[in-house]
Amino acid sequence: MKATVHVMLKNGVLDPQGEAVRHALGSLGFNGVEGVRQGKVIELDLADGTSEADVRQMCEKLLANTVIERYTVELS
């Protein structure tokens, strides 16, 4: 089984990397971009018997900083 974890900054948390990307896109002539939020995607190959709850514990303990980030988990 595979888990995909999407981690993004919570709304209201400043995103300096996203702002740098937005500015760079404008410098390249892509003027239609009004905002960018940058995050990360983590793919996990899981052993049989690993549950979504296990993956959520991984996120809470290591993969996401839950003070400033939110995450979603997709299992496939």
N, C-alpha and C positions, 0 to 999 in steps of 0.2 A: 504494500500500500504506500501511497505517496501523500504527503501533506504539503500544501503551499500556504505559507504565512505571509500576509501583506502587512507591513508596518508603516504607519504614517504618523506625522506629528498631529496632535490634537488641534482642533480649531482654536484659534487665539494664540497659539504658540508661534513665535516668529520663526521664519524659515529662511535664514540667510543664504543657504545653498540654492533654494528655489528662486530667490530674488536674483542671485547671480546668474542663474540660467535664463531667467526672464530678460535680464539686461543684455546678456550675450546674444539671445535670439533677436532682440531689437537691433543690436549692432550689426547683425547679419541680414537685416532687412525684413525680418518677420515681425512686423509692427502690430499684428492682430492679437498678440498674446498679452492678456491683461494680468495674469497671475500664474505662478507655478508653485506647486507643492511637491517636494521631492521625498521619496520614501525608499523602502527596500523590500525585496521579495526574497524569501528564504524557502528553499525546497528541501524537504526531508524525506529520505527513503526510510520507511518504518518497517520494523519486524512485525510479523503476525501477532495480534493480541494487543498492539499499541492502540490506545483509544484517543478520541478527540480530547478527552479530559486530560490525558497525559500530555498531548501537544500544548494544550492551554497552560498547563503547569510549566512547561518548557518556556513558553512565552513570558509568563509572569516572573519566572526566576532568572531568565537570561536573555531571551531573544528580543524583548521589547522593554524599554524604560517606561513603565506604565504611569509614571508621574506626568510625562510629556507626550507619550505616544499611545496610539490605539492600534489594535491589530485585528485581523480577521483570519480565520482558519478555513481552508478548503481541503477536503479529503477526496482522493480519487484512487 
